[in-house]
Amino acid sequence: MGTMNEKLAALLSTQQLMKGADWRQKLDTLRQERESGEHEIDRVVSGEILGDPDRGFYLVSEIFPLDTAQGGIDLGAVLDVHGDHIALSSSDDTLKQFDPRNALFIDTETSGLAGGTGTVAFLVGVGYFTGDGFRLDQCFLRDFDDEEPMLEYLAEVFRGKDTVVSYNGKSFDMPLLRTRFIQNRIPFRIDAGSHFDLLHAARRFWKRRIGACNLTNIEREILGIHREGDVPSYLIPQLWFDYLRSRDARPLEGVFYHHKMDILSLVALTGWLSRCLTLPDGDGFTHTEDKLSLVRVYFNQKRYTEVLAHGERLIADNRDAAMRKECLDMLALAYKRLNDFPRMQEILDLILREYPSDLNARWELAKHYEHRARNFVEAERLCSEAIGQLETRVALGRAQGMPVSMLASFEHRLARIRGKIHRVSSQDSP
């Protein structure tokens, strides 16, 4: 028995293991702290209740001077952005008139990440430029009853603004806010404006190189920002629910920091992206993968003159096989779209010298020789070689992923070309 008592005493003396009386005392202390409001939001995060205590929300407002650095760029740099750069980045010509002075930088923290009518935005941040600098309002729900006055305040902030800047806001933040406004029967005044979603822009320019394009990763890899004291996004909903239960806002300090950083980074990233596009010859993008992404952005928007300018420089400096091949493919098609068929032919010939098994280049060259150059012999050779390659792949069981019609298409073209050769030969015969 003595041994058992000794073990129990040792167990009770273990750190972090509390006796029943200690638990009761701790619970009493927590209850008293809650009732006294010792750790309420106004004691933890500096702000004010907007409205009366029973019908209001908690507003944390801060003004940042234009020379405030966010990573490698000042917030004020966004005031020099070019609308053409924003339109290019977003693939949306309606943003050519983008004016950061008339934009809202928006981010939300919500009670869940799945969305839907039951999801509440308990922390809504709106940033915008004033005569004093960049103002950031963080609107916080101390409870569900605070939502209506918060949305009424936001409706006034939205008035007169014509553009939203967000990160994945098109898919998440704005539909969620729209739902909350509708459910509270408050006009959603910014719904008809344009929207610059930086997530899509970041993916266009940097996904090839850095992979995951969540905002924290973009901050680290592009802006050179390393957060200190941050809270992971997936923990944030539970921290708010914990606050509703305990009224202890101390864990929310990290949430407000996380939220503030998100919005400041929207401003910085918008300025950074435009600065990259401002430099001539694509020099704003220092990595080869980013330069190729820039060519792809121009290509997808049918800006073929820019494709040629940036693509030719890229293939002159780059020997990476995969990236070089992709760039050559875009150059060939750009020259075709601009009706520069001699240069298109040169690029296609180069592709076949470097990548002899490329069937698309053979197909395009065969069409060129048949219809434009009228060199039926060369067109016949290209089709015959392509058919030989395809038949070999089929025989070796390597035709997986090959379109069923590809072999038939080459065979059909070859038969037509041989018919033309025969007619020309017949006309030349005495």
C-alpha positions in Angstrom: 0.0 0.0 0.0 2.9 2.3 0.8 4.3 1.9 -2.7 0.9 2.7 -4.2 0.6 5.9 -2.1 4.1 6.9 -3.1 3.2 6.4 -6.8 0.0 8.5 -6.4 1.9 11.3 -4.6 4.5 11.3 -7.4 1.8 11.4 -10.0 0.0 14.3 -8.3 3.3 16.2 -8.1 3.8 15.9 -11.9 3.9 19.3 -13.6 0.6 20.4 -15.4 -1.4 17.7 -13.5 -3.9 19.5 -11.2 -5.9 18.3 -8.2 -9.7 18.7 -8.1 -9.5 21.6 -5.7 -7.0 23.4 -8.0 -9.3 23.0 -10.9 -12.2 24.5 -9.0 -10.0 27.4 -8.0 -8.9 27.9 -11.6 -12.5 27.8 -12.9 -13.5 30.3 -10.3 -10.7 32.6 -11.3 -11.7 32.3 -15.0 -15.3 33.1 -14.1 -14.3 36.1 -12.1 -12.1 37.4 -15.0 -14.9 36.9 -17.4 -17.4 38.8 -15.3 -14.9 41.6 -14.7 -14.1 41.9 -18.4 -10.4 41.8 -17.5 -9.5 40.2 -20.8 -12.2 41.6 -23.0 -11.3 42.8 -26.5 -11.0 46.5 -25.5 -8.4 45.5 -22.9 -6.4 43.5 -25.3 -6.6 45.3 -28.7 -6.7 49.1 -28.8 -9.9 50.2 -30.5 -13.4 51.5 -29.8 -17.0 50.4 -29.8 -18.8 52.0 -32.7 -22.4 52.5 -31.7 -23.8 51.9 -28.2 -22.7 49.0 -26.1 -25.8 47.0 -26.9 -25.9 47.7 -30.6 -22.4 48.3 -31.9 -19.2 46.6 -33.0 -15.6 46.9 -32.2 -13.5 49.0 -34.6 -9.7 48.9 -34.7 -8.5 51.7 -37.0 -5.0 52.6 -37.9 -3.4 55.0 -40.4 -0.1 54.0 -42.0 2.1 56.6 -43.6 2.9 56.1 -47.3 6.5 55.3 -46.6 5.6 52.4 -44.4 7.6 49.4 -45.6 5.9 46.1 -46.2 8.6 43.7 -47.2 10.7 45.2 -50.0 8.3 48.0 -51.0 6.6 51.0 -49.4 2.8 51.1 -49.3 2.8 54.3 -51.2 4.3 52.6 -54.3 0.8 51.3 -55.1 -0.2 54.9 -56.0 2.1 54.7 -59.0 0.6 51.5 -60.5 -0.5 51.5 -64.2 -4.0 50.3 -65.0 -2.7 48.4 -68.0 -0.6 46.3 -65.6 -3.5 45.5 -63.4 -5.6 44.6 -66.5 -2.9 42.4 -67.8 -2.3 40.7 -64.4 -6.0 40.0 -64.0 -6.8 39.3 -67.6 -9.6 41.8 -67.3 -9.7 44.9 -69.5 -12.3 46.5 -67.3 -9.4 47.1 -64.8 -7.5 49.4 -67.2 -8.9 52.3 -65.4 -7.8 51.0 -62.0 -7.1 53.8 -59.5 -5.8 52.7 -56.1 -7.1 55.9 -54.6 -10.6 54.7 -55.3 -10.1 51.0 -54.3 -10.9 49.0 -51.3 -8.4 46.4 -50.1 -10.6 43.8 -48.4 -10.0 40.6 -46.3 -12.2 38.7 -43.9 -11.7 36.2 -41.1 -14.7 33.9 -40.8 -16.3 31.4 -38.5 -15.6 28.7 -41.0 -13.7 28.1 -44.3 -16.5 26.2 -46.1 -18.7 29.3 -46.7 -22.5 29.0 -46.9 -25.3 30.9 -45.2 -24.2 29.8 -41.7 -20.7 31.3 -42.0 -20.1 34.7 -40.4 -17.3 37.1 -41.1 -16.4 38.0 -37.6 -13.4 40.2 -38.6 -13.7 42.3 -41.8 -10.8 44.5 -42.8 -11.1 47.3 -45.3 -8.1 49.4 -46.3 -8.2 52.6 -48.4 -6.2 55.7 -49.0 -7.0 59.0 -47.4 -5.2 62.3 -47.3 -3.2 61.1 -44.3 -2.0 57.8 -45.7 -3.4 54.3 -45.9 -6.2 53.7 -43.4 -7.0 50.2 -42.2 -10.3 49.5 -40.5 -10.6 46.1 -38.7 -14.3 45.5 -37.9 -14.8 42.9 -35.2 -17.9 41.1 -33.9 -17.9 40.7 -30.1 -20.9 38.5 -30.6 -23.4 37.6 -33.4 -25.6 40.7 -32.5 -22.8 43.0 -33.6 -23.2 42.0 -37.3 -25.9 44.4 -38.5 -24.2 47.6 -37.2 -20.9 46.4 -38.6 -22.4 45.8 -42.0 -24.1 49.2 -41.9 -20.8 50.8 -41.2 -19.2 48.9 -44.1 -22.0 49.9 -46.4 -20.9 53.6 -45.9 -17.2 52.8 -46.4 -18.1 51.0 -49.6 -20.0 54.1 -50.9 -18.1 55.8 -53.8 -15.5 53.0 -54.2 -15.4 51.3 -57.6 -12.8 48.5 -57.2 -12.1 45.7 -54.7 -8.6 44.3 -54.2 -8.5 40.9 -52.5 -6.8 37.6 -52.3 -9.2 34.8 -53.3 -12.0 37.3 -52.7 -13.9 36.5 -55.9 -14.4 32.9 -54.7 -14.8 33.4 -50.9 -14.8 36.9 -49.3 -17.1 38.8 -51.6 -19.7 36.0 -52.0 -19.7 35.6 -48.2 -20.1 39.4 -47.6 -22.9 39.6 -50.2 -24.8 36.8 -48.4 -24.4 38.5 -45.0 -25.6 41.9 -46.5 -28.6 40.2 -48.1 -29.6 38.3 -45.0 -29.4 41.6 -43.0 -31.4 43.4 -45.7 -28.6 46.0 -46.3 -27.7 47.1 -49.9 -24.4 45.7 -51.0 -23.2 48.8 -52.8 -19.8 47.5 -54.1 -21.3 44.4 -55.8 -21.3 46.0 -59.3 -17.7 47.3 -59.2 -14.6 45.7 -60.7 -12.5 43.2 -58.7 -8.8 42.6 -58.8 -8.1 39.2 -57.2 -4.4 39.0 -56.5 -4.5 35.2 -56.1 -5.1 34.7 -59.8 -2.5 37.2 -60.7 0.0 35.6 -58.4 -0.6 32.2 -59.9 -0.2 33.5 -63.4 3.3 34.9 -62.7 4.8 32.8 -59.9 3.1 29.5 -59.5 5.5 27.9 -62.0 8.4 28.8 -59.7 7.2 28.7 -56.2 4.2 26.2 -56.4 1.8 27.0 -53.6 0.5 30.6 -54.0 -1.1 31.1 -50.6 -0.5 34.7 -49.4 2.0 33.8 -46.7 4.1 31.9 -49.3 3.9 34.8 -51.8 4.9 37.2 -49.0 8.0 35.2 -48.2 9.1 34.4 -51.7 8.2 37.6 -53.5 8.0 40.4 -51.0 10.6 39.0 -48.6 8.3 39.1 -45.6 8.7 36.7 -42.7 5.8 37.1 -40.2 6.5 37.0 -36.4 3.8 36.0 -34.0 1.4 34.9 -36.7 -1.6 32.6 -36.2 -2.2 29.8 -38.8 -5.4 30.4 -40.8 -7.0 27.1 -39.9 -6.9 27.9 -36.2 -8.6 31.3 -36.4 -12.3 30.2 -36.5 -11.8 28.2 -33.3 -10.1 31.1 -31.5 -13.1 33.3 -32.1 -15.5 30.6 -30.8 -13.2 30.2 -27.8 -13.5 34.0 -27.2 -17.3 33.9 -27.4 -17.3 31.3 -24.7 -14.5 32.6 -22.4 -14.5 36.4 -23.3 -10.7 36.1 -23.1 -9.5 38.0 -26.1 -5.8 37.5 -25.5 -5.4 34.7 -28.1 -7.0 37.1 -30.7 -4.0 39.4 -30.7 -2.4 37.1 -33.2 -5.5 37.0 -35.3 -5.6 40.8 -35.6 -1.9 40.8 -36.5 -2.5 38.1 -39.1 -5.4 40.0 -40.6 -3.6 43.3 -40.7 -0.6 41.7 -42.5 -2.9 40.2 -45.1 -4.3 43.5 -46.0 -1.0 45.4 -46.0 0.4 42.7 -48.2 -2.5 43.2 -50.7 -1.3 46.8 -51.1 2.4 45.9 -51.3 1.8 43.1 -53.8 -0.3 45.3 -56.1 2.5 47.9 -56.1 5.2 45.2 -56.5 3.5 43.6 -59.5 3.1 46.8 -61.4 6.7 47.8 -60.6 7.9 44.4 -62.1 5.9 45.1 -65.3 7.2 48.7 -65.6 10.8 47.7 -66.1 11.7 47.2 -69.8 12.6 43.9 -71.4 10.9 41.9 -68.6 13.8 42.8 -66.2 11.3 43.1 -63.3 11.2 39.3 -63.3 14.6 37.9 -62.5 13.9 34.2 -62.6 13.6 32.3 -65.8 10.4 30.6 -64.7 8.8 34.0 -64.1 10.0 35.4 -67.4 8.4 32.4 -69.1 5.2 33.0 -67.1 5.2 36.6 -68.4 5.4 35.3 -72.0 2.5 33.0 -71.3 0.4 35.9 -69.8 0.9 37.9 -73.0 0.2 34.8 -75.2 -3.1 34.0 -73.4 -4.2 37.6 -73.9 -3.3 37.5 -77.6 -0.7 40.2 -77.3 1.6 38.6 -79.8 4.0 41.5 -80.3 4.9 41.3 -76.7 5.2 37.5 -76.9 7.8 37.9 -79.7 9.7 40.6 -77.8 10.0 38.7 -74.5 10.1 35.2 -76.0 13.0 35.8 -78.4 15.0 37.2 -75.5 14.2 34.2 -73.4 15.2 31.5 -75.9 18.4 33.4 -76.6 19.4 33.1 -72.9 17.8 29.9 -71.8 18.8 26.3 -72.4 16.3 24.5 -70.1 14.7 22.0 -72.4 11.1 22.1 -71.1 10.9 25.8 -70.7 12.6 26.4 -74.0 10.2 24.1 -75.8 7.1 25.8 -74.3 8.5 29.2 -75.3 9.3 28.1 -78.9 5.7 26.7 -79.3 4.3 30.1 -78.3 6.7 32.0 -80.6 5.7 29.8 -83.6 2.0 30.4 -83.0 2.6 34.1 -82.4 4.4 34.5 -85.7 1.6 32.6 -87.4 -1.1 34.9 -85.9 0.9 37.9 -87.1 1.2 36.4 -90.6 5.0 36.3 -90.4 5.2 32.9 -92.0 8.9 32.8 -92.9 9.8 33.4 -89.3 7.2 30.9 -88.2 8.8 28.3 -90.4 12.3 29.1 -88.9 10.9 28.5 -85.4 9.2 25.3 -86.4 12.4 24.0 -88.1 14.3 24.9 -84.9 11.8 22.9 -82.8 12.2 19.8 -85.0 16.0 20.1 -84.9 16.0 20.2 -81.0 12.9 18.0 -80.5 12.7 15.6 -83.5 9.7 13.7 -82.1 7.5 16.7 -81.8 4.3 16.0 -83.8 2.7 19.4 -83.5 5.6 21.1 -85.2 5.5 18.5 -88.0 1.8 19.1 -88.4 2.1 22.9 -88.6 5.1 22.7 -91.0 3.2 20.2 -93.2 0.3 22.6 -93.5 2.6 25.4 -94.2 4.4 23.6 -97.0 1.2 22.3 -98.5 -0.9 25.5 -98.5 1.6 28.4 -98.4 5.0 27.4 -99.7 3.4 24.9 -102.1 6.3 22.5 -101.5 4.4 19.2 -101.7 7.6 17.1 -101.5 8.6 18.6 -98.2 5.0 18.3 -96.9 4.9 14.6 -97.9 8.2 14.0 -96.1 7.0 15.5 -92.9 3.7 13.6 -92.9 5.5 10.3 -93.7 7.9 10.8 -90.8 5.1 11.6 -88.5 3.1 8.5 -89.5 6.2 6.4 -89.0 6.7 7.8 -85.5 3.0 7.2 -84.6 3.0 3.6 -85.9 6.2 2.9 -83.9 4.5 4.2 -80.7 1.5 2.1 -81.3 3.6 -1.0 -81.9 5.6 -0.4 -78.8 2.5 0.3 -76.7 3.5 3.9 -76.1 0.5 5.5 -77.7 -1.2 6.2 -74.3 -2.6 9.7 -74.3 -2.2 10.1 -78.1 -5.4 11.3 -79.7 -7.0 8.5 -81.7 -7.5 10.9 -84.6 -3.9 12.0 -84.9 -2.7 9.1 -87.0 -5.7 9.2 -89.2 -5.3 13.0 -89.7 -1.7 12.6 -90.8 -2.7 9.7 -93.1 -5.5 11.8 -94.6 -3.2 14.7 -95.2 -0.5 12.5 -96.7 -3.0 11.0 -99.2 -4.2 14.5 -100.2 -0.6 15.7 -100.7 0.3 12.7 -102.8 -2.8 13.4 -104.9 -1.5 16.9 -105.5 2.0 15.6 -106.3 0.4 13.2 -108.8 -1.6 15.9 -110.5 1.4 18.2 -110.8 3.4 15.4 -112.3 0.7 14.6 -114.8 0.5 18.3 -115.9 4.3 18.4 -116.3 4.4 15.2 -118.4 4.5 15.7 -122.2 
